[in-house]
Amino acid sequence: MKLLVRDAGWRGLLMVGMCRSNRLAHAAARPYTTAVMNALSSHVHFGDNLAFLRGMASASVDLVYVDPPFNTGKVQRKTRMKTSSDEKGDRTGFGGRRYATEIGASTEYSDIFDDYMAFLEPRLREAYRVLKPTGALYLHLDYREVHYAKVLLDKVFGRECFQNEIIWAYDYGGRPKNRWPAKHDNILYYVKDHAHFTFNREDIDRIPYMAPGLVGPEKAARGKLPTDTWWQTIVPPGGRESTGYATQKPLPILRRIITASSNPGELVLDFFAGSGTTGVAAAELGRRFLLVDENPQAIEVMRKRFEGLPDVIFVGQ
Ligand SMILES: C[S@@+](CC[C@H](N)C(=O)[O-])C[C@H]1O[C@@H](n2cnc3c(N)ncnc32)[C@H](O)[C@@H]1O
């Protein structure tokens, strides 16, 4: 099923289906975005995202995915380790082989907030404003702030525009002794107009049935549509996908979101871009992207990650 409105008729439909009355916010000329949106390229912008968003034109983006700092109260830091085979090395690996480890470069960003919601709210309000009427927002958080963010987004989008809370479940890392180990993130999914939005159900990757014997060979071979609980391993440290950027998210999560909630040629915005995972998935799927991050290390990682991708313009650094 495709729920999609892209032609000039959307304004009429907007009146019927839109979730709140104040949505036709000012379409005042905003110089930066006019330049960006008219181009066919993708962009990476260095700087604070609130200032950037305020410069964007209303209703100019098809999909927003954001993965802000989770308010862990810590600096998020990742240090790369290089291992090489060495008889005198400090580690023993498979088959008793010895390895030497060398400490590589670190990336870090602050995840400490006095008033987290006061940080998030103006950015989410801007995200709502810049979304096209058929657009969607995915907000990626964890148990610390997701419930407060849900209440906030219900106010911004309207409760009827809430679609899902997606649980990204993984199983990695330490296990505390005094409570259940927290091994999932929460992704809140909202649409701007609950009657008209993009959801490319047929294009979504399918997953194996838990009990394939119960559904017959044809269905079993096709697999099933994922539910709102997505099992996906974290980005393996030191693996091919890993950029060394702290809190990098796995590409399959972004591929699924972008496939479902945008169309080829459309524009995907991520204003907490980090290592640029959203950009990689968007480019693979033939979408344009607009990424923002205020951390120079993130911009450096993205420069390397997008090497060889044509039409990516870096702005501001
Ligand atoms: C959780 S990370 C994003 C990780 C990303 N999803 C990935 O896969 O690599 C959050 C990012 O938000 C950036 N950030 C935090 N506050 C920001 C702000 N006010 N403006 C722009 N970027 C910001 C940080 O520098 C960090 O790179």
The ligand as an SDF file (V2000), in Angstrom:
LIG
                    3D

 27 29  0  0  0  0  0  0  0  0999 V2000
   23.9110   10.2990   18.6910 C   0  0  0  0  0  0  0  0  0  0  0  0
   24.9610   11.2370   17.6780 S   0  0  0  0  0  0  0  0  0  0  0  0
   24.3700   10.8680   16.0590 C   0  0  0  0  0  0  0  0  0  0  0  0
   24.9250    9.5820   15.5330 C   0  0  0  0  0  0  0  0  0  0  0  0
   24.4800    9.2680   14.1130 C   0  0  0  0  0  0  0  0  0  0  0  0
   23.0920    8.8770   14.0640 N   0  0  0  0  0  0  0  0  0  0  0  0
   25.3340    8.1840   13.5110 C   0  0  0  0  0  0  0  0  0  0  0  0
   24.8250    7.1300   13.0690 O   0  0  0  0  0  0  0  0  0  0  0  0
   26.5640    8.3740   13.4660 O   0  0  0  0  0  0  0  0  0  0  0  0
   24.3980   12.8730   17.9800 C   0  0  0  0  0  0  0  0  0  0  0  0
   25.1400   13.9420   17.2090 C   0  0  0  0  0  0  0  0  0  0  0  0
   24.4910   15.1980   17.4570 O   0  0  0  0  0  0  0  0  0  0  0  0
   25.4710   16.2150   17.3680 C   0  0  0  0  0  0  0  0  0  0  0  0
   24.9120   17.4200   18.0210 N   0  0  0  0  0  0  0  0  0  0  0  0
   24.6160   17.6120   19.3270 C   0  0  0  0  0  0  0  0  0  0  0  0
   24.1070   18.8450   19.5250 N   0  0  0  0  0  0  0  0  0  0  0  0
   24.0590   19.4410   18.3050 C   0  0  0  0  0  0  0  0  0  0  0  0
   23.6360   20.7170   17.8600 C   0  0  0  0  0  0  0  0  0  0  0  0
   23.1190   21.6270   18.7030 N   0  0  0  0  0  0  0  0  0  0  0  0
   23.7380   21.0140   16.5450 N   0  0  0  0  0  0  0  0  0  0  0  0
   24.2470   20.0990   15.6650 C   0  0  0  0  0  0  0  0  0  0  0  0
   24.6840   18.8750   16.0380 N   0  0  0  0  0  0  0  0  0  0  0  0
   24.5830   18.5340   17.3450 C   0  0  0  0  0  0  0  0  0  0  0  0
   26.6950   15.6160   18.0700 C   0  0  0  0  0  0  0  0  0  0  0  0
   27.8660   16.2780   17.6720 O   0  0  0  0  0  0  0  0  0  0  0  0
   26.6040   14.1610   17.6050 C   0  0  0  0  0  0  0  0  0  0  0  0
   27.4220   13.9610   16.4770 O   0  0  0  0  0  0  0  0  0  0  0  0
  1  2  1  0
  2  3  1  0
  2 10  1  0
  3  4  1  0
  4  5  1  0
  5  6  1  0
  5  7  1  0
  7  8  2  0
  7  9  1  0
 10 11  1  0
 11 12  1  0
 11 26  1  0
 12 13  1  0
 13 14  1  0
 13 24  1  0
 14 15  1  0
 14 23  1  0
 15 16  2  0
 16 17  1  0
 17 18  1  0
 17 23  2  0
 18 19  1  0
 18 20  2  0
 20 21  1  0
 21 22  2  0
 22 23  1  0
 24 25  1  0
 24 26  1  0
 26 27  1  0
M  CHG  2   2   1   9  -1
M  END
$$$$
